[in-house]
Amino acid sequence: MKQIIAMGGGGFSMEPENPLLDDYVLDQVEKERPKICFVPTASGDADSYIERFYEAFKEKAEATHLSLFKPPTRDLRKFLLEQDIIYVGGGSTKNLLALWREWGLDEIMKEAWEQGVVLAGISAGAICWFDEGVTDSYGDQLEPLECLGFLAGSCCPHYDGEEKRKPAYTSFIKDGSIRPGYALDDGAAVHFVNTDPVIHVSSRKGAKGYYVRVEAEEVEENDLEMKYLG
């Protein structure tokens, strides 16, 4: 079974006092202490981000991280395929993809996914799995970005958390510069099994997700049925 959990925002880095989304990720593995690997490439392996990850997961899982600036091993494939969960952090999606492709991580991630390792991530770590995403990687404005294509369509995180996200995403979809797809508020996530969205979950009441598409030349936001995890 292939699984991806795409989070629009939340988790240990944005809601440190609210572990609901992170606990949901851990619950997808039937182990008391699953092996979880944090991949902070998009943040440039920010030390503070890595420290927050270990603080959040040290009591719940066998936690480790993968740095491409200080690799823990030469055999990255073996290292990642031994994990139960790969959790990808936020930051620059463009830089994440460039480094992953240089190191061959794009292919390793696909192999891990196909072998049943749960892939999860927030923001850049959510949109990277789709055909396309909306990113601020280029600096002063939001733009579409071609991603890995494990999941069909597009994804936009922080839909309610950053004021420019919604108008940019709907505009891109309306003019055809990005495929239809998922808009996720902070605290909202979509759980895909194989490539099907089987459940939509949230870490706070009111956090929403949408499937956004064009119908009769107008943009439609179709509400996803959210399950509050509290």
TACOR-V826002 format. One record per residue. N is the residue number from 1. RES is the residue in one small letter. PHI is phi in whole degrees, 0 to 359 (* if undefined). Layout:
# TACOR-V826002
N	RES	PHI
N	RES	PHI
This chain:
# TACOR-V826002
1	m	*
2	k	264
3	q	224
4	i	225
5	i	243
6	a	259
7	m	249
8	g	288
9	g	173
10	g	106
11	g	71
12	f	299
13	s	279
14	m	247
15	e	230
16	p	298
17	e	266
18	n	232
19	p	273
20	l	301
21	l	292
22	d	296
23	d	295
24	y	298
25	v	300
26	l	298
27	d	292
28	q	282
29	v	246
30	e	275
31	k	221
32	e	294
33	r	227
34	p	293
35	k	277
36	i	234
37	c	244
38	f	271
39	v	243
40	p	263
41	t	305
42	a	295
43	s	265
44	g	70
45	d	56
46	a	303
47	d	301
48	s	295
49	y	292
50	i	297
51	e	298
52	r	295
53	f	299
54	y	297
55	e	296
56	a	286
57	f	248
58	k	299
59	e	270
60	k	247
61	a	205
62	e	275
63	a	265
64	t	212
65	h	219
66	l	244
67	s	259
68	l	270
69	f	268
70	k	224
71	p	301
72	p	284
73	t	198
74	r	283
75	d	268
76	l	293
77	r	299
78	k	298
79	f	302
80	l	282
81	l	290
82	e	277
83	q	276
84	d	269
85	i	223
86	i	245
87	y	245
88	v	259
89	g	275
90	g	272
91	g	138
92	s	272
93	t	294
94	k	300
95	n	291
96	l	304
97	l	296
98	a	298
99	l	290
100	w	300
101	r	293
102	e	297
103	w	268
104	g	78
105	l	289
106	d	300
107	e	287
108	i	294
109	m	298
110	k	296
111	e	295
112	a	299
113	w	301
114	e	291
115	q	267
116	g	100
117	v	290
118	v	286
119	l	260
120	a	219
121	g	179
122	i	243
123	s	59
124	a	304
125	g	285
126	a	261
127	i	287
128	c	299
129	w	279
130	f	272
131	d	301
132	e	213
133	g	214
134	v	261
135	t	230
136	d	255
137	s	298
138	y	273
139	g	117
140	d	268
141	q	207
142	l	274
143	e	216
144	p	290
145	l	216
146	e	291
147	c	241
148	l	280
149	g	80
150	f	293
151	l	244
152	a	285
153	g	90
154	s	234
155	c	212
156	c	230
157	p	275
158	h	53
159	y	297
160	d	256
161	g	265
162	e	228
163	e	298
164	k	274
165	r	295
166	k	299
167	p	297
168	a	292
169	y	296
170	t	296
171	s	293
172	f	298
173	i	292
174	k	295
175	d	271
176	g	81
177	s	277
178	i	213
179	r	289
180	p	302
181	g	178
182	y	256
183	a	252
184	l	235
185	d	293
186	d	299
187	g	89
188	a	248
189	a	215
190	v	243
191	h	255
192	f	260
193	v	247
194	n	58
195	t	238
196	d	258
197	p	283
198	v	266
199	i	203
200	h	241
201	v	234
202	s	219
203	s	264
204	r	213
205	k	295
206	g	95
207	a	289
208	k	237
209	g	228
210	y	220
211	y	257
212	v	252
213	r	209
214	v	257
215	e	226
216	a	54
217	e	66
218	e	237
219	v	283
220	e	246
221	e	256
222	n	267
223	d	299
224	l	274
225	e	282
226	m	269
227	k	250
228	y	285
229	l	274
230	g	279
